[in-house]
Structures are given as C-alpha cells and as structure tokens.
C-alpha cells in the first residue's frame, strides 16, 4: 500500500546574526549569542500575547516586538508572517515534551506520546492550539503554517515509531501509516474542539488499544 509520509519538510531559514564580539581578544563572551536571546524572547512574547483576550486575530508583530524589546525588523528576520511566528512559537514550546519515546513497544510509545499531547491540550497552551485551528479555518496561511511547522515534524517522528513496530512484527507489514495516525489522533482533536466528552490521559490508552490491537487482529492480506 502506498504511503504518504514524504511530505513537505518545513524548511526554515533562521540566521543567527549577531557576529559582533565584546572584549579585546575577539572572543564572544559566555552565554547565548544575542540574536538567539532575541529569538527566544520573541517566541516567549508570542505565546504570552496569544493567551490574552483576542488571540491570533488581535496579535500583531508590533506588539510582539514591543513585548520582547526588539525591533519589528528583528521579528521579520526569522518569520515572514504572523502565522509562521505563531506556529513556531507553539511548536518550540512543545518540542521536547512531544518527542516520541522508544521503549521497545509501539503501543507504549504511541500511548505515552498521545498522553503528552492531551496534557498540553488541557494546559494553558491549549488555548493557543484552539486559536491556531480556529483561525486556520478562514486563514489558509495560518493552517498551512500549523501543518508545516508543528504537525509534520511530529508526524515524521510518528512514522518512524510505527515503522519500528512493523519491523518488530507488532504491526502488519504494509500498514497505512497515515490512516493509523489519523485514527489515533483524530479522536483527541475531536474531543478537544467539540468538547462532547471528557479528554483525559487515559483516553490515549483506550484509543491505542482499540486501533493498534485491532491491527494485530486483522487477518493477513486484508487492506
């Protein structure tokens, strides 16, 4: 079965700038380069302002620059649009938490990572996710930035996790990885957005059991 997991790898051009040095020996003083400090400050300010009333619609590059104590041109040096900035800010805040573990069990790996997704959605950062998804329904640029800068990097990690499960014989060869991932994460997004039922971390275990155990029981050769 053909797989669709070689999609756009959100390439970003981030200059580190700040080539100047302090001191007489030409060496940079200890600590992060000034440009990296500015970049991180911009990301923090973006998340902070997104959590306030108005969300994405009211957020402006000018406000972010002022809160981060940098010039507007500094923001545009790394992010060409507000959508790209917002998507990167959220992605950076969740990057370490949402990395996939490698425990030797595909079901454990997926369940642990999905639990972390639910934890973030239930935290204050969930408001940022909701703003991105809601705004993206009428703003193609925003939803594209969310896909390219947040969704696909994690999707590629998930492909690797599932492939390890296939290699170990835990999942059938030729499994449709995209269909598996949509079946696993779709219910989380549905409960998060529709709020028709409780979204807690145990829900991840229930979904994994239903989807992955169901795959194991599928007769060989069935598509």
N, C-alpha and C positions, 0 to 999 in steps of 0.2 A: 504494500500500500504506500502510495506516495506521501512523503512528509512535507510539511510546510514550515520547517523551522530553520530556514536560512534567510530570514528576512533582514530588513534594514538594521544595521548596527549603528545606532545613533552616534555618528561621529561628531565630535565637538572640538573646536579649536580654541584652547584656552592658553593664552600667553601668560607667562609668569612675570613678565616685565621686570620692573624694579632692579635694574642692573647696577645702580649706583652703590657705592660702598662707603662706609664710615670708618674713620681711623686712617692712620698714616701708612699702614702696611698693605693696603689694598684688599684686605680680607673682610668678608661680611661678618658682622657681629653675630653672636649666638642667637638662636631663635628663628622663627619662621621669617621668610622674606616678606617685606612689607606688602607686596602685591597679593601674597597668599592670605595674609591677615585681612586685607581689604575684601578679598573674595569671600572668605568665611563670614566676615561681618555682614556682607550683603545678603548672603544666604540666611543668616540668622534673622536679620531685619525683615526679610521677605516673609518668613514663617510667622514672625511676631505680628506683622501687619495683617496677614491673611486671616488670623484668628479673631481679628476685631470685626465689628459690625461693617457690613458692606462687602467683605470677602474679596474675591477676584475682581468683581465689577468695579469696585471703588479703589482698588490698589493702583498705584501709579509708580513709574520708575523714579519720578522726582521725590516721592515720599520715601521710597526705599533708600535712595541715595542720601537723603537728609538724615534718616534714622541711623544709617550706617556710617555717617560722617565722611562720605566720599562724594566726588563729583559725579554728575549724571553720565559723563563720558566714560568714567571708570566702569559703571554698570554695563554700558553698551559694549565695552571692550570684550566682555565674555559672553554676553547674552544679547542677541539681536532683537528679541521681542520679549514682552512681558510674559507671554505664555511659556517660552523657553526658560525664563528665570524661575517662574513658579514651579514648573515641573522639576527642574534641577534642585531647587530648594527642598522640596519634599523628598525627592529621591536620595539626596545626600543625607537627610536626617534619618532615613530608614535603612541605609545601605548595609551597615553591619548587622543590624537585627534580622534582616530578611535574607541573609545568606543561607544557602541550603546546607544542612549538616550531611555527614557521610558516616552513618552508624553501621552500615552493612545490611540494613533492611530498608527497602524502598518505601514500605508503608510507614515506618517510623520516621524516616527522613521527611516525607511529604507532610505527615501529620504535625511534626514539630514546626516546620516552616509555616504551615497554614495557621497553627495556633498563634504564631508571632504576627501574622497578617491581621488576625482577628483582634489581637491585643492592641495593635496600632490603630485599627479602625475604631475601637472602643475608647481610645485615649483622645486627648485634645487635638491630636493630629488628624483624627477622623474628620474633623470639620474642614480641614484643608482638602482631603480626598473628595469629600462631598462637593466642595466648591469647584474642584477641577472637573469632576464628572458632570455636574450640573451645567457649568459654563460651557463645557465642551459640546453640549447638545446643539448649541446655536453658534459656536465658535470653532470651526474646523481646525484652525491653527492651534487652539488650546488642546483639543483632544489628540491631535497628531503629536504635539509635544509630550503629552502624558504617555502616549504609547511608546514613542521613540526613546524617551529619557527615563521613564520609570518601568513600564510594563515589559518591553522587550529585553532589557538586560536581565531581569529576573526570569523571564520566560526561557532564555537560553540556558540559565543555570538549571531550570527545571527539566529541560530536555536532557541534560547530562545526568541528572538524578534518575530519571525514568530509564534512560539507556543503561545505566548501571544495573537497574532492576531486571531489564531484559537480558543483559549479559550474564547475570547470576541465575537466570531461569525463573525469577519471581513473576515476571510478566511475559505474556506470549510474544514471540518474535513477530515483527510486522505490525505491532500495535500502532494505532493512530495517536501519536503523542499530543497533537493539538486537541483532539476530541477528549482525551483523558484529562488534560489540563482544564479545558472548558467545563467538563463535568465536575471537577474537583473545586474550582474557584468560583464558578458561576453561582452556586447557592450562597456563598459567602457575600458576594456583591449584592445578590438579590435581597438577603435579609438586612444587609447594611443600608440599602437605599429604600426599600419598601417598608421595612420595619414591621412586617406582618407577624414575626415570631422572634423569639429570643436568639441573640447572637452571642454565644459564649465559646470558650476554647474547646469544650467537649464536642461542639458541633463539628470541629475539624476531624476528630476521631471517627465520628459517625459517618461523615462523608467518605473518608478514606476506606473505611470498612466496606461501605456499600459499593464504591466504584472499583477499588483495587481487588478486593476479594471476588467481586463479580467477574473481573477479567480473568482471574485464576481459574474460575469455574467454567469459563466459556469453552465449549468444545473446540479442539484444534481445527484450523482451516476455516473457521467461521469469521466473516467480516462484519 
